Amino acid sequence: MDNLSNAICTEVNQNGLPESLRRIELITSKKIQFYNTDLLDARGIAQIFRDHKISAVIHFAGLKAVGESMVKPLEYYENNVAGTINLLKVMREYNVKNLIFSSSATVYGLPQYLPIDENHPTGSTITNPYGRTKFVIERILEDLSNSEKDWCIVSLRYFNPIGAHESGEIGEDPQGIPNNLMPFISQVAVGRRPKLQVFGDDFKTKDGTGVRDYIHVIDLARGHVIALDKVFLNKWSGFKVFNLGNGCGLSVLEVIDAFEKANGVKVPYEIVARRPGDVDAMFADNRKALEVLGWKPHYSITDMCKHTWKWQSKNPRGYRSEDM
C-alpha cells in the first residue's frame, strides 16, 4: 500500500498500478496487489488486514526530506508518527506482531564518534524534525515490545540509499527538485538540470563537503528480506536495531568524481549555502548486521553510479511518458 504522494500518478495502467509497480511486475514476473491507501486512514488499513492473512509488515511509509521537515514539522509528525500509531493499532487488532521498520541514521544526531554503531546515543542531538520522527517512532516501538512480549520489531537504520535496479527499469524519480544527491547528479548528467548544487564546502571534512555512507538500494532491500527471514526462523521477540550502511564515508565531491569516472560523463556543479540540519560526516559501523543477520553490502560506489546512470539514461524523464 502507498498513498502515491511521490509517484507519477498520471502514469497508472488499467490495473490501477503506477508505472513503477508495473515495471516491478515485469522484472519479477509476479502480480502485485496494490492499495492506494494512506496510513492516516485507519479504516483503509483495517480493510487490507481483513482481506488478507498477513503475518508480518515491512513499514517504509513516511515523509523523508530533511530540509522540508524543517519548514513543515507538523506534517512530518502527523504523517510519520501518527500514521505509524494507526498501523500498530490495526496490527494489534488483527494479531500481526512482526514488524520490520524503516528507520534512519538521523536518529543518532550529531556523531560523537565514527563509525557509528548501534550503541551510539540517539535522540538528544538530532538536528531536524524528520530525524526526530524516526526517533519517536523507535521509542514507541520499543515501549510496545516491552509491554507486549509477543511482538517482534526490527528497526533498520538506513544510511544513504542510492543506485537503481541493474536492469535500468526502476530507479529514483523524485517529484520536483531532488532532495538527495544521486538523483540530482543523474538529472544534471542527463540534461534535465543545468548544474548540481553542492550544499556547503565548509564542513569539517577532507574537502569541505559533507561525508555520508552510501548504500546500494538493492543491498538495502536484501537487508529487509534477510531480517524478516531471521524473525521467523529464529522466532525472535522484542525490539532489535541494525545499521544498514556500507561502512565507509564518501564526500559529495568524491561521489561526483566517482559518477563521472564510472559513466564517462561530466557533472557541472556550484557550491551553495549549507542546508539547515546537515552534519559534517556520518558513516556506519555495520558489523552487527553481519554478525547477527549475516548481511553485508555487495555493491561498490562504482556499481551504484553505473546503475543510477543506466536508469536515468534509459529513462531521461523518469517514469513519465515521453509525450507528457
C-alpha positions as protocol buffer text, in pm:
chain_id: "A"
residue {
  index: 1
  type: MET
  ca { x: 0 y: 0 z: 0 }
}
residue {
  index: 2
  type: ASP
  ca { x: 103 y: 359 z: -66 }
}
residue {
  index: 3
  type: ASN
  ca { x: -65 y: 697 z: -98 }
}
residue {
  index: 4
  type: LEU
  ca { x: 131 y: 782 z: -417 }
}
residue {
  index: 5
  type: SER
  ca { x: 245 y: 1115 z: -270 }
}
residue {
  index: 6
  type: ASN
  ca { x: 579 y: 1083 z: -451 }
}
residue {
  index: 7
  type: ALA
  ca { x: 463 y: 882 z: -753 }
}
residue {
  index: 8
  type: ILE
  ca { x: 376 y: 978 z: -1108 }
}
residue {
  index: 9
  type: CYS
  ca { x: 2 y: 939 z: -1059 }
}
residue {
  index: 10
  type: THR
  ca { x: -88 y: 1020 z: -1421 }
}
residue {
  index: 11
  type: GLU
  ca { x: 101 y: 709 z: -1533 }
}
residue {
  index: 12
  type: VAL
  ca { x: -134 y: 440 z: -1400 }
}
residue {
  index: 13
  type: ASN
  ca { x: -219 y: 128 z: -1601 }
}
residue {
  index: 14
  type: GLN
  ca { x: -552 y: -49 z: -1637 }
}
residue {
  index: 15
  type: ASN
  ca { x: -489 y: -246 z: -1318 }
}
residue {
  index: 16
  type: GLY
  ca { x: -453 y: 74 z: -1117 }
}
residue {
  index: 17
  type: LEU
  ca { x: -77 y: 37 z: -1079 }
}
residue {
  index: 18
  type: PRO
  ca { x: 161 y: 332 z: -1103 }
}
residue {
  index: 19
  type: GLU
  ca { x: 433 y: 288 z: -1366 }
}
residue {
  index: 20
  type: SER
  ca { x: 698 y: 196 z: -1109 }
}
residue {
  index: 21
  type: LEU
  ca { x: 495 y: -101 z: -982 }
}
residue {
  index: 22
  type: ARG
  ca { x: 406 y: -210 z: -1335 }
}
residue {
  index: 23
  type: ARG
  ca { x: 778 y: -238 z: -1403 }
}
residue {
  index: 24
  type: ILE
  ca { x: 830 y: -437 z: -1085 }
}
residue {
  index: 25
  type: GLU
  ca { x: 571 y: -684 z: -1213 }
}
residue {
  index: 26
  type: LEU
  ca { x: 772 y: -703 z: -1535 }
}
residue {
  index: 27
  type: ILE
  ca { x: 1103 y: -766 z: -1355 }
}
residue {
  index: 28
  type: THR
  ca { x: 965 y: -1023 z: -1110 }
}
residue {
  index: 29
  type: SER
  ca { x: 703 y: -1185 z: -1337 }
}
residue {
  index: 30
  type: LYS
  ca { x: 464 y: -1163 z: -1041 }
}
residue {
  index: 31
  type: LYS
  ca { x: 135 y: -980 z: -997 }
}
residue {
  index: 32
  type: ILE
  ca { x: 121 y: -706 z: -735 }
}
residue {
  index: 33
  type: GLN
  ca { x: -192 y: -637 z: -535 }
}
residue {
  index: 34
  type: PHE
  ca { x: -178 y: -263 z: -470 }
}
residue {
  index: 35
  type: TYR
  ca { x: -386 y: -47 z: -236 }
}
residue {
  index: 36
  type: ASN
  ca { x: -388 y: 330 z: -279 }
}
residue {
  index: 37
  type: THR
  ca { x: -426 y: 396 z: 93 }
}
residue {
  index: 38
  type: ASP
  ca { x: -278 y: 639 z: 345 }
}
residue {
  index: 39
  type: LEU
  ca { x: -158 y: 535 z: 691 }
}
residue {
  index: 40
  type: LEU
  ca { x: -366 y: 819 z: 832 }
}
residue {
  index: 41
  type: ASP
  ca { x: -672 y: 626 z: 711 }
}
residue {
  index: 42
  type: ALA
  ca { x: -710 y: 365 z: 984 }
}
residue {
  index: 43
  type: ARG
  ca { x: -1023 y: 218 z: 825 }
}
residue {
  index: 44
  type: GLY
  ca { x: -843 y: 174 z: 495 }
}
residue {
  index: 45
  type: ILE
  ca { x: -558 y: -10 z: 668 }
}
residue {
  index: 46
  type: ALA
  ca { x: -802 y: -232 z: 856 }
}
residue {
  index: 47
  type: GLN
  ca { x: -975 y: -329 z: 532 }
}
residue {
  index: 48
  type: ILE
  ca { x: -645 y: -461 z: 393 }
}
residue {
  index: 49
  type: PHE
  ca { x: -593 y: -672 z: 705 }
}
residue {
  index: 50
  type: ARG
  ca { x: -949 y: -805 z: 677 }
}
residue {
  index: 51
  type: ASP
  ca { x: -896 y: -902 z: 314 }
}
residue {
  index: 52
  type: HIS
  ca { x: -565 y: -1086 z: 363 }
}
residue {
  index: 53
  type: LYS
  ca { x: -396 y: -1326 z: 601 }
}
residue {
  index: 54
  type: ILE
  ca { x: -94 y: -1115 z: 698 }
}
residue {
  index: 55
  type: SER
  ca { x: 189 y: -1249 z: 914 }
}
residue {
  index: 56
  type: ALA
  ca { x: 433 y: -954 z: 902 }
}
residue {
  index: 57
  type: VAL
  ca { x: 458 y: -593 z: 788 }
}
residue {
  index: 58
  type: ILE
  ca { x: 751 y: -404 z: 635 }
}
residue {
  index: 59
  type: HIS
  ca { x: 685 y: -36 z: 708 }
}
residue {
  index: 60
  type: PHE
  ca { x: 856 y: 208 z: 469 }
}
residue {
  index: 61
  type: ALA
  ca { x: 584 y: 474 z: 457 }
}
residue {
  index: 62
  type: GLY
  ca { x: 658 y: 833 z: 555 }
}
residue {
  index: 63
  type: LEU
  ca { x: 785 y: 1173 z: 455 }
}
residue {
  index: 64
  type: LYS
  ca { x: 1164 y: 1180 z: 440 }
}
residue {
  index: 65
  type: ALA
  ca { x: 1314 y: 1512 z: 323 }
}
residue {
  index: 66
  type: VAL
  ca { x: 1532 y: 1664 z: 596 }
}
residue {
  index: 67
  type: GLY
  ca { x: 1509 y: 2018 z: 458 }
}
residue {
  index: 68
  type: GLU
  ca { x: 1133 y: 2002 z: 407 }
}
residue {
  index: 69
  type: SER
  ca { x: 1087 y: 1877 z: 763 }
}
residue {
  index: 70
  type: MET
  ca { x: 1245 y: 2199 z: 891 }
}
residue {
  index: 71
  type: VAL
  ca { x: 963 y: 2406 z: 738 }
}
residue {
  index: 72
  type: LYS
  ca { x: 679 y: 2151 z: 770 }
}
residue {
  index: 73
  type: PRO
  ca { x: 734 y: 1986 z: 1109 }
}
residue {
  index: 74
  type: LEU
  ca { x: 365 y: 1926 z: 1184 }
}
residue {
  index: 75
  type: GLU
  ca { x: 314 y: 1742 z: 856 }
}
residue {
  index: 76
  type: TYR
  ca { x: 612 y: 1520 z: 939 }
}
residue {
  index: 77
  type: TYR
  ca { x: 489 y: 1434 z: 1288 }
}
residue {
  index: 78
  type: GLU
  ca { x: 138 y: 1370 z: 1161 }
}
residue {
  index: 79
  type: ASN
  ca { x: 237 y: 1150 z: 867 }
}
residue {
  index: 80
  type: ASN
  ca { x: 526 y: 963 z: 1023 }
}
residue {
  index: 81
  type: VAL
  ca { x: 431 y: 928 z: 1390 }
}
residue {
  index: 82
  type: ALA
  ca { x: 50 y: 931 z: 1383 }
}
residue {
  index: 83
  type: GLY
  ca { x: 50 y: 712 z: 1072 }
}
residue {
  index: 84
  type: THR
  ca { x: 270 y: 455 z: 1244 }
}
residue {
  index: 85
  type: ILE
  ca { x: 45 y: 451 z: 1551 }
}
residue {
  index: 86
  type: ASN
  ca { x: -255 y: 383 z: 1327 }
}
residue {
  index: 87
  type: LEU
  ca { x: -69 y: 93 z: 1166 }
}
residue {
  index: 88
  type: LEU
  ca { x: 35 y: -54 z: 1502 }
}
residue {
  index: 89
  type: LYS
  ca { x: -321 y: -39 z: 1636 }
}
residue {
  index: 90
  type: VAL
  ca { x: -454 y: -224 z: 1334 }
}
residue {
  index: 91
  type: MET
  ca { x: -172 y: -480 z: 1352 }
}
residue {
  index: 92
  type: ARG
  ca { x: -253 y: -548 z: 1715 }
}
residue {
  index: 93
  type: GLU
  ca { x: -626 y: -576 z: 1639 }
}
residue {
  index: 94
  type: TYR
  ca { x: -554 y: -844 z: 1378 }
}
residue {
  index: 95
  type: ASN
  ca { x: -283 y: -1013 z: 1586 }
}
residue {
  index: 96
  type: VAL
  ca { x: 0 y: -933 z: 1343 }
}
residue {
  index: 97
  type: LYS
  ca { x: 301 y: -885 z: 1571 }
}
residue {
  index: 98
  type: ASN
  ca { x: 601 y: -897 z: 1335 }
}
residue {
  index: 99
  type: LEU
  ca { x: 730 y: -565 z: 1201 }
}
residue {
  index: 100
  type: ILE
  ca { x: 1034 y: -451 z: 1003 }
}
residue {
  index: 101
  type: PHE
  ca { x: 1061 y: -74 z: 1037 }
}
residue {
  index: 102
  type: SER
  ca { x: 1238 y: 164 z: 801 }
}
residue {
  index: 103
  type: SER
  ca { x: 1433 y: 386 z: 1039 }
}
residue {
  index: 104
  type: SER
  ca { x: 1721 y: 623 z: 972 }
}
residue {
  index: 105
  type: ALA
  ca { x: 2074 y: 707 z: 1081 }
}
residue {
  index: 106
  type: THR
  ca { x: 1938 y: 1054 z: 1159 }
}
residue {
  index: 107
  type: VAL
  ca { x: 1828 y: 917 z: 1499 }
}
residue {
  index: 108
  type: TYR
  ca { x: 2193 y: 940 z: 1606 }
}
residue {
  index: 109
  type: GLY
  ca { x: 2202 y: 1317 z: 1568 }
}
residue {
  index: 110
  type: LEU
  ca { x: 2547 y: 1475 z: 1580 }
}
residue {
  index: 111
  type: PRO
  ca { x: 2803 y: 1191 z: 1578 }
}
residue {
  index: 112
  type: GLN
  ca { x: 3003 y: 1155 z: 1899 }
}
residue {
  index: 113
  type: TYR
  ca { x: 3235 y: 909 z: 1724 }
}
residue {
  index: 114
  type: LEU
  ca { x: 3280 y: 744 z: 1385 }
}
residue {
  index: 115
  type: PRO
  ca { x: 3193 y: 493 z: 1259 }
}
residue {
  index: 116
  type: ILE
  ca { x: 2857 y: 493 z: 1435 }
}
residue {
  index: 117
  type: ASP
  ca { x: 2744 y: 166 z: 1591 }
}
residue {
  index: 118
  type: GLU
  ca { x: 2401 y: 79 z: 1729 }
}
residue {
  index: 119
  type: ASN
  ca { x: 2509 y: 171 z: 2084 }
}
residue {
  index: 120
  type: HIS
  ca { x: 2572 y: 532 z: 1984 }
}
residue {
  index: 121
  type: PRO
  ca { x: 2341 y: 768 z: 2178 }
}
residue {
  index: 122
  type: THR
  ca { x: 2020 y: 864 z: 1998 }
}
residue {
  index: 123
  type: GLY
  ca { x: 1777 y: 1150 z: 2027 }
}
residue {
  index: 124
  type: SER
  ca { x: 1948 y: 1430 z: 2214 }
}
residue {
  index: 125
  type: THR
  ca { x: 2137 y: 1596 z: 1927 }
}
residue {
  index: 126
  type: ILE
  ca { x: 1906 y: 1529 z: 1631 }
}
residue {
  index: 127
  type: THR
  ca { x: 1917 y: 1834 z: 1405 }
}
residue {
  index: 128
  type: ASN
  ca { x: 1584 y: 1810 z: 1219 }
}
residue {
  index: 129
  type: PRO
  ca { x: 1217 y: 1711 z: 1266 }
}
residue {
  index: 130
  type: TYR
  ca { x: 1246 y: 1421 z: 1020 }
}
residue {
  index: 131
  type: GLY
  ca { x: 1508 y: 1255 z: 1239 }
}
residue {
  index: 132
  type: ARG
  ca { x: 1303 y: 1324 z: 1549 }
}
residue {
  index: 133
  type: THR
  ca { x: 1002 y: 1148 z: 1399 }
}
residue {
  index: 134
  type: LYS
  ca { x: 1214 y: 838 z: 1344 }
}
residue {
  index: 135
  type: PHE
  ca { x: 1348 y: 861 z: 1700 }
}
residue {
  index: 136
  type: VAL
  ca { x: 998 y: 900 z: 1846 }
}
residue {
  index: 137
  type: ILE
  ca { x: 871 y: 604 z: 1643 }
}
residue {
  index: 138
  type: GLU
  ca { x: 1160 y: 387 z: 1765 }
}
residue {
  index: 139
  type: ARG
  ca { x: 1073 y: 474 z: 2125 }
}
residue {
  index: 140
  type: ILE
  ca { x: 708 y: 384 z: 2061 }
}
residue {
  index: 141
  type: LEU
  ca { x: 814 y: 52 z: 1907 }
}
residue {
  index: 142
  type: GLU
  ca { x: 1046 y: -26 z: 2196 }
}
residue {
  index: 143
  type: ASP
  ca { x: 779 y: 60 z: 2454 }
}
residue {
  index: 144
  type: LEU
  ca { x: 526 y: -155 z: 2269 }
}
residue {
  index: 145
  type: SER
  ca { x: 758 y: -456 z: 2255 }
}
residue {
  index: 146
  type: ASN
  ca { x: 840 y: -414 z: 2625 }
}
residue {
  index: 147
  type: SER
  ca { x: 474 y: -404 z: 2726 }
}
residue {
  index: 148
  type: GLU
  ca { x: 353 y: -680 z: 2492 }
}
residue {
  index: 149
  type: LYS
  ca { x: 612 y: -956 z: 2480 }
}
residue {
  index: 150
  type: ASP
  ca { x: 475 y: -1133 z: 2172 }
}
residue {
  index: 151
  type: TRP
  ca { x: 585 y: -854 z: 1938 }
}
residue {
  index: 152
  type: CYS
  ca { x: 900 y: -881 z: 1729 }
}
residue {
  index: 153
  type: ILE
  ca { x: 1009 y: -546 z: 1590 }
}
residue {
  index: 154
  type: VAL
  ca { x: 1328 y: -491 z: 1389 }
}
residue {
  index: 155
  type: SER
  ca { x: 1431 y: -134 z: 1322 }
}
residue {
  index: 156
  type: LEU
  ca { x: 1672 y: -94 z: 1030 }
}
residue {
  index: 157
  type: ARG
  ca { x: 1864 y: 232 z: 1048 }
}
residue {
  index: 158
  type: TYR
  ca { x: 1938 y: 333 z: 690 }
}
residue {
  index: 159
  type: PHE
  ca { x: 2232 y: 547 z: 598 }
}
residue {
  index: 160
  type: ASN
  ca { x: 2212 y: 690 z: 241 }
}
residue {
  index: 161
  type: PRO
  ca { x: 2044 y: 460 z: -14 }
}
residue {
  index: 162
  type: ILE
  ca { x: 2134 y: 529 z: -377 }
}
residue {
  index: 163
  type: GLY
  ca { x: 2155 y: 333 z: -703 }
}
residue {
  index: 164
  type: ALA
  ca { x: 1887 y: 162 z: -909 }
}
residue {
  index: 165
  type: HIS
  ca { x: 1787 y: -183 z: -1029 }
}
residue {
  index: 166
  type: GLU
  ca { x: 2053 y: -334 z: -1254 }
}
residue {
  index: 167
  type: SER
  ca { x: 1802 y: -363 z: -1539 }
}
residue {
  index: 168
  type: GLY
  ca { x: 1760 y: 14 z: -1554 }
}
residue {
  index: 169
  type: GLU
  ca { x: 1382 y: -34 z: -1536 }
}
residue {
  index: 170
  type: ILE
  ca { x: 1326 y: 108 z: -1187 }
}
residue {
  index: 171
  type: GLY
  ca { x: 1509 y: 385 z: -1007 }
}
residue {
  index: 172
  type: GLU
  ca { x: 1471 y: 703 z: -808 }
}
residue {
  index: 173
  type: ASP
  ca { x: 1240 y: 958 z: -971 }
}
residue {
  index: 174
  type: PRO
  ca { x: 1157 y: 1230 z: -718 }
}
residue {
  index: 175
  type: GLN
  ca { x: 894 y: 1490 z: -798 }
}
residue {
  index: 176
  type: GLY
  ca { x: 1029 y: 1844 z: -823 }
}
residue {
  index: 177
  type: ILE
  ca { x: 1388 y: 1931 z: -736 }
}
residue {
  index: 178
  type: PRO
  ca { x: 1563 y: 1625 z: -587 }
}
residue {
  index: 179
  type: ASN
  ca { x: 1638 y: 1641 z: -215 }
}
residue {
  index: 180
  type: ASN
  ca { x: 1906 y: 1372 z: -236 }
}
residue {
  index: 181
  type: LEU
  ca { x: 2246 y: 1383 z: -402 }
}
residue {
  index: 182
  type: MET
  ca { x: 2240 y: 1097 z: -653 }
}
residue {
  index: 183
  type: PRO
  ca { x: 1916 y: 1177 z: -841 }
}
residue {
  index: 184
  type: PHE
  ca { x: 2033 y: 1539 z: -860 }
}
residue {
  index: 185
  type: ILE
  ca { x: 2364 y: 1424 z: -1013 }
}
residue {
  index: 186
  type: SER
  ca { x: 2194 y: 1194 z: -1264 }
}
residue {
  index: 187
  type: GLN
  ca { x: 1938 y: 1455 z: -1370 }
}
residue {
  index: 188
  type: VAL
  ca { x: 2219 y: 1704 z: -1435 }
}
residue {
  index: 189
  type: ALA
  ca { x: 2414 y: 1441 z: -1630 }
}
residue {
  index: 190
  type: VAL
  ca { x: 2112 y: 1359 z: -1850 }
}
residue {
  index: 191
  type: GLY
  ca { x: 2043 y: 1726 z: -1919 }
}
residue {
  index: 192
  type: ARG
  ca { x: 1727 y: 1777 z: -1714 }
}
residue {
  index: 193
  type: ARG
  ca { x: 1901 y: 2031 z: -1489 }
}
residue {
  index: 194
  type: PRO
  ca { x: 2183 y: 2273 z: -1575 }
}
residue {
  index: 195
  type: LYS
  ca { x: 2408 y: 2208 z: -1277 }
}
residue {
  index: 196
  type: LEU
  ca { x: 2429 y: 2038 z: -942 }
}
residue {
  index: 197
  type: GLN
  ca { x: 2407 y: 2239 z: -623 }
}
residue {
  index: 198
  type: VAL
  ca { x: 2661 y: 2127 z: -363 }
}
residue {
  index: 199
  type: PHE
  ca { x: 2531 y: 2239 z: -26 }
}
residue {
  index: 200
  type: GLY
  ca { x: 2832 y: 2378 z: 158 }
}
residue {
  index: 201
  type: ASP
  ca { x: 3210 y: 2349 z: 130 }
}
residue {
  index: 202
  type: ASP
  ca { x: 3291 y: 2449 z: 488 }
}
residue {
  index: 203
  type: PHE
  ca { x: 3225 y: 2120 z: 665 }
}
residue {
  index: 204
  type: LYS
  ca { x: 3498 y: 1974 z: 884 }
}
residue {
  index: 205
  type: THR
  ca { x: 3591 y: 1711 z: 624 }
}
residue {
  index: 206
  type: LYS
  ca { x: 3887 y: 1648 z: 395 }
}
residue {
  index: 207
  type: ASP
  ca { x: 3749 y: 1854 z: 105 }
}
residue {
  index: 208
  type: GLY
  ca { x: 3495 y: 2068 z: 291 }
}
residue {
  index: 209
  type: THR
  ca { x: 3188 y: 1887 z: 157 }
}
residue {
  index: 210
  type: GLY
  ca { x: 2962 y: 1663 z: 362 }
}
residue {
  index: 211
  type: VAL
  ca { x: 3062 y: 1299 z: 409 }
}
residue {
  index: 212
  type: ARG
  ca { x: 2797 y: 1027 z: 406 }
}
residue {
  index: 213
  type: ASP
  ca { x: 2769 y: 649 z: 392 }
}
residue {
  index: 214
  type: TYR
  ca { x: 2613 y: 544 z: 60 }
}
residue {
  index: 215
  type: ILE
  ca { x: 2448 y: 204 z: 27 }
}
residue {
  index: 216
  type: HIS
  ca { x: 2303 y: 46 z: -285 }
}
residue {
  index: 217
  type: VAL
  ca { x: 1924 y: 27 z: -270 }
}
residue {
  index: 218
  type: ILE
  ca { x: 1937 y: -342 z: -369 }
}
residue {
  index: 219
  type: ASP
  ca { x: 2165 y: -418 z: -74 }
}
residue {
  index: 220
  type: LEU
  ca { x: 1918 y: -230 z: 143 }
}
residue {
  index: 221
  type: ALA
  ca { x: 1620 y: -426 z: 8 }
}
residue {
  index: 222
  type: ARG
  ca { x: 1806 y: -752 z: 63 }
}
residue {
  index: 223
  type: GLY
  ca { x: 1864 y: -647 z: 425 }
}
residue {
  index: 224
  type: HIS
  ca { x: 1487 y: -631 z: 481 }
}
residue {
  index: 225
  type: VAL
  ca { x: 1432 y: -978 z: 336 }
}
residue {
  index: 226
  type: ILE
  ca { x: 1710 y: -1124 z: 549 }
}
residue {
  index: 227
  type: ALA
  ca { x: 1577 y: -953 z: 864 }
}
residue {
  index: 228
  type: LEU
  ca { x: 1227 y: -1087 z: 802 }
}
residue {
  index: 229
  type: ASP
  ca { x: 1361 y: -1438 z: 743 }
}
residue {
  index: 230
  type: LYS
  ca { x: 1551 y: -1419 z: 1074 }
}
residue {
  index: 231
  type: VAL
  ca { x: 1236 y: -1311 z: 1259 }
}
residue {
  index: 232
  type: PHE
  ca { x: 1053 y: -1627 z: 1152 }
}
residue {
  index: 233
  type: LEU
  ca { x: 1349 y: -1866 z: 1152 }
}
residue {
  index: 234
  type: ASN
  ca { x: 1473 y: -1772 z: 1499 }
}
residue {
  index: 235
  type: LYS
  ca { x: 1130 y: -1690 z: 1645 }
}
residue {
  index: 236
  type: TRP
  ca { x: 1265 y: -1357 z: 1766 }
}
residue {
  index: 237
  type: SER
  ca { x: 1078 y: -1132 z: 2006 }
}
residue {
  index: 238
  type: GLY
  ca { x: 1140 y: -785 z: 2145 }
}
residue {
  index: 239
  type: PHE
  ca { x: 1290 y: -478 z: 1978 }
}
residue {
  index: 240
  type: LYS
  ca { x: 1612 y: -502 z: 1775 }
}
residue {
  index: 241
  type: VAL
  ca { x: 1807 y: -240 z: 1580 }
}
residue {
  index: 242
  type: PHE
  ca { x: 2062 y: -275 z: 1300 }
}
residue {
  index: 243
  type: ASN
  ca { x: 2260 y: -28 z: 1094 }
}
residue {
  index: 244
  type: LEU
  ca { x: 2237 y: -77 z: 718 }
}
residue {
  index: 245
  type: GLY
  ca { x: 2526 y: 109 z: 562 }
}
residue {
  index: 246
  type: ASN
  ca { x: 2836 y: 45 z: 355 }
}
residue {
  index: 247
  type: GLY
  ca { x: 3067 y: 115 z: 647 }
}
residue {
  index: 248
  type: CYS
  ca { x: 3271 y: 393 z: 487 }
}
residue {
  index: 249
  type: GLY
  ca { x: 3220 y: 762 z: 418 }
}
residue {
  index: 250
  type: LEU
  ca { x: 3244 y: 949 z: 89 }
}
residue {
  index: 251
  type: SER
  ca { x: 3229 y: 1325 z: 39 }
}
residue {
  index: 252
  type: VAL
  ca { x: 2996 y: 1493 z: -209 }
}
residue {
  index: 253
  type: LEU
  ca { x: 3289 y: 1575 z: -436 }
}
residue {
  index: 254
  type: GLU
  ca { x: 3410 y: 1214 z: -421 }
}
residue {
  index: 255
  type: VAL
  ca { x: 3065 y: 1091 z: -529 }
}
residue {
  index: 256
  type: ILE
  ca { x: 3060 y: 1337 z: -820 }
}
residue {
  index: 257
  type: ASP
  ca { x: 3405 y: 1218 z: -926 }
}
residue {
  index: 258
  type: ALA
  ca { x: 3301 y: 851 z: -897 }
}
residue {
  index: 259
  type: PHE
  ca { x: 2992 y: 914 z: -1110 }
}
residue {
  index: 260
  type: GLU
  ca { x: 3190 y: 1094 z: -1380 }
}
residue {
  index: 261
  type: LYS
  ca { x: 3456 y: 821 z: -1396 }
}
residue {
  index: 262
  type: ALA
  ca { x: 3209 y: 531 z: -1388 }
}
residue {
  index: 263
  type: ASN
  ca { x: 2997 y: 667 z: -1671 }
}
residue {
  index: 264
  type: GLY
  ca { x: 3223 y: 891 z: -1880 }
}
residue {
  index: 265
  type: VAL
  ca { x: 3006 y: 1199 z: -1829 }
}
residue {
  index: 266
  type: LYS
  ca { x: 3059 y: 1544 z: -1678 }
}
residue {
  index: 267
  type: VAL
  ca { x: 2852 y: 1682 z: -1392 }
}
residue {
  index: 268
  type: PRO
  ca { x: 2883 y: 2061 z: -1364 }
}
residue {
  index: 269
  type: TYR
  ca { x: 2824 y: 2192 z: -1012 }
}
residue {
  index: 270
  type: GLU
  ca { x: 2824 y: 2505 z: -799 }
}
residue {
  index: 271
  type: ILE
  ca { x: 2881 y: 2550 z: -427 }
}
residue {
  index: 272
  type: VAL
  ca { x: 2582 y: 2698 z: -243 }
}
residue {
  index: 273
  type: ALA
  ca { x: 2499 y: 2754 z: 124 }
}
residue {
  index: 274
  type: ARG
  ca { x: 2461 y: 2464 z: 363 }
}
residue {
  index: 275
  type: ARG
  ca { x: 2115 y: 2325 z: 428 }
}
residue {
  index: 276
  type: PRO
  ca { x: 1983 y: 2358 z: 784 }
}
residue {
  index: 277
  type: GLY
  ca { x: 2030 y: 2038 z: 981 }
}
residue {
  index: 278
  type: ASP
  ca { x: 2316 y: 1884 z: 779 }
}
residue {
  index: 279
  type: VAL
  ca { x: 2603 y: 1731 z: 980 }
}
residue {
  index: 280
  type: ASP
  ca { x: 2971 y: 1717 z: 879 }
}
residue {
  index: 281
  type: ALA
  ca { x: 3015 y: 1341 z: 847 }
}
residue {
  index: 282
  type: MET
  ca { x: 2824 y: 1023 z: 920 }
}
residue {
  index: 283
  type: PHE
  ca { x: 2901 y: 663 z: 834 }
}
residue {
  index: 284
  type: ALA
  ca { x: 2811 y: 327 z: 978 }
}
residue {
  index: 285
  type: ASP
  ca { x: 2969 y: 52 z: 1176 }
}
residue {
  index: 286
  type: ASN
  ca { x: 2775 y: -232 z: 1012 }
}
residue {
  index: 287
  type: ARG
  ca { x: 2936 y: -526 z: 1194 }
}
residue {
  index: 288
  type: LYS
  ca { x: 2626 y: -612 z: 1397 }
}
residue {
  index: 289
  type: ALA
  ca { x: 2424 y: -671 z: 1079 }
}
residue {
  index: 290
  type: LEU
  ca { x: 2695 y: -908 z: 956 }
}
residue {
  index: 291
  type: GLU
  ca { x: 2728 y: -1094 z: 1287 }
}
residue {
  index: 292
  type: VAL
  ca { x: 2355 y: -1131 z: 1365 }
}
residue {
  index: 293
  type: LEU
  ca { x: 2180 y: -1115 z: 1028 }
}
residue {
  index: 294
  type: GLY
  ca { x: 2458 y: -1245 z: 806 }
}
residue {
  index: 295
  type: TRP
  ca { x: 2409 y: -934 z: 590 }
}
residue {
  index: 296
  type: LYS
  ca { x: 2680 y: -733 z: 423 }
}
residue {
  index: 297
  type: PRO
  ca { x: 2674 y: -493 z: 126 }
}
residue {
  index: 298
  type: HIS
  ca { x: 2775 y: -634 z: -212 }
}
residue {
  index: 299
  type: TYR
  ca { x: 2780 y: -325 z: -433 }
}
residue {
  index: 300
  type: SER
  ca { x: 3055 y: -62 z: -463 }
}
residue {
  index: 301
  type: ILE
  ca { x: 3017 y: 311 z: -524 }
}
residue {
  index: 302
  type: THR
  ca { x: 3109 y: 242 z: -887 }
}
residue {
  index: 303
  type: ASP
  ca { x: 2818 y: -5 z: -913 }
}
residue {
  index: 304
  type: MET
  ca { x: 2584 y: 248 z: -754 }
}
residue {
  index: 305
  type: CYS
  ca { x: 2689 y: 515 z: -1004 }
}
residue {
  index: 306
  type: LYS
  ca { x: 2665 y: 282 z: -1306 }
}
residue {
  index: 307
  type: HIS
  ca { x: 2321 y: 152 z: -1211 }
}
residue {
  index: 308
  type: THR
  ca { x: 2191 y: 503 z: -1144 }
}
residue {
  index: 309
  type: TRP
  ca { x: 2313 y: 620 z: -1485 }
}
residue {
  index: 310
  type: LYS
  ca { x: 2168 y: 316 z: -1661 }
}
residue {
  index: 311
  type: TRP
  ca { x: 1829 y: 400 z: -1510 }
}
residue {
  index: 312
  type: GLN
  ca { x: 1848 y: 774 z: -1582 }
}
residue {
  index: 313
  type: SER
  ca { x: 1990 y: 749 z: -1934 }
}
residue {
  index: 314
  type: LYS
  ca { x: 1730 y: 484 z: -2022 }
}
residue {
  index: 315
  type: ASN
  ca { x: 1453 y: 695 z: -1866 }
}
residue {
  index: 316
  type: PRO
  ca { x: 1551 y: 1063 z: -1905 }
}
residue {
  index: 317
  type: ARG
  ca { x: 1208 y: 1175 z: -1783 }
}
residue {
  index: 318
  type: GLY
  ca { x: 1183 y: 909 z: -1517 }
}
residue {
  index: 319
  type: TYR
  ca { x: 852 y: 725 z: -1512 }
}
residue {
  index: 320
  type: ARG
  ca { x: 678 y: 992 z: -1720 }
}
residue {
  index: 321
  type: SER
  ca { x: 593 y: 902 z: -2075 }
}
residue {
  index: 322
  type: GLU
  ca { x: 788 y: 1094 z: -2338 }
}
residue {
  index: 323
  type: ASP
  ca { x: 482 y: 1284 z: -2462 }
}
residue {
  index: 324
  type: MET
  ca { x: 396 y: 1434 z: -2124 }
}
